[in-house]
Amino acid sequence: MPTIARFVTTLAVIAALVAAAMFYLANFVTPRNREMSVRIPSSELEPVPIIKPAPPPEPEPAEEDAGGAAAAE
């Protein structure tokens, strides 16, 4: 049983050290901001064709109901 307790204690100490290191890095280290640019050779780019969108369809004229007038008489 002492071996398990020693193992668990060792794991707890390692976990505490990792947590302390993460806390330190998150709160006390500020990253340097700088611009970054990546050159892409034009041979690797694929041209995108420009397609004009189709005009929207015209609405169909409303049909008058001829049967409704005869039924009202």
C-alpha positions as CSV (number, residue, x, y, z in Angstrom):
1,M,0.0,0.0,0.0
2,P,2.8,2.5,0.7
3,T,3.9,2.0,-2.9
4,I,0.5,3.1,-4.3
5,A,0.5,6.2,-1.9
6,R,4.0,7.2,-3.1
7,F,2.9,6.8,-6.7
8,V,-0.2,8.8,-6.3
9,T,1.7,11.5,-4.4
10,T,4.3,11.6,-7.2
11,L,1.6,12.0,-9.8
12,A,-0.1,14.8,-7.7
13,V,3.2,16.7,-7.4
14,I,3.8,16.4,-11.2
15,A,0.3,17.5,-11.9
16,A,0.7,20.5,-9.6
17,L,3.9,21.5,-11.3
18,V,2.3,21.3,-14.7
19,A,-0.7,23.3,-13.5
20,A,1.6,25.9,-12.0
21,A,3.6,26.2,-15.3
22,M,0.4,26.6,-17.3
23,F,-0.8,29.3,-14.8
24,Y,2.5,31.1,-15.1
25,L,2.5,31.0,-18.9
26,A,-1.1,32.1,-19.2
27,N,-0.9,35.1,-16.8
28,F,2.7,36.4,-16.9
29,V,4.0,35.8,-20.4
30,T,2.8,38.2,-23.1
31,P,3.3,37.2,-26.7
32,R,5.0,39.5,-29.1
33,N,2.7,40.8,-31.8
34,R,4.2,40.9,-35.3
35,E,3.1,40.8,-38.9
36,M,3.3,37.6,-40.8
37,S,3.2,37.2,-44.5
38,V,3.5,34.0,-46.5
39,R,4.4,34.1,-50.2
40,I,2.4,31.8,-52.4
41,P,3.8,31.1,-55.9
42,S,1.3,32.0,-58.6
43,S,1.8,28.6,-60.2
44,E,0.0,27.1,-57.2
45,L,-3.1,29.3,-57.5
46,E,-6.1,28.2,-59.4
47,P,-8.0,31.0,-61.3
48,V,-11.6,31.4,-60.2
49,P,-13.9,32.0,-63.2
50,I,-16.2,35.0,-62.8
51,I,-19.7,34.0,-63.8
52,K,-22.5,36.5,-64.0
53,P,-25.5,35.5,-62.0
54,A,-28.6,34.6,-64.0
55,P,-31.4,37.2,-63.7
56,P,-34.3,36.2,-61.5
57,P,-37.3,34.7,-63.4
58,E,-40.1,37.0,-64.2
59,P,-43.3,36.3,-62.3
60,E,-46.1,34.7,-64.3
61,P,-49.2,36.8,-64.8
62,A,-52.0,35.9,-62.4
63,E,-54.8,33.9,-64.1
64,E,-58.3,35.0,-63.6
65,D,-60.7,32.4,-62.4
66,A,-63.4,32.1,-65.1
67,G,-65.3,29.4,-63.2
68,G,-65.8,31.6,-60.2
69,A,-67.9,34.2,-62.1
70,A,-70.2,31.5,-63.5
71,A,-70.8,29.9,-60.1
72,A,-71.8,33.2,-58.5
73,E,-74.8,33.6,-60.9
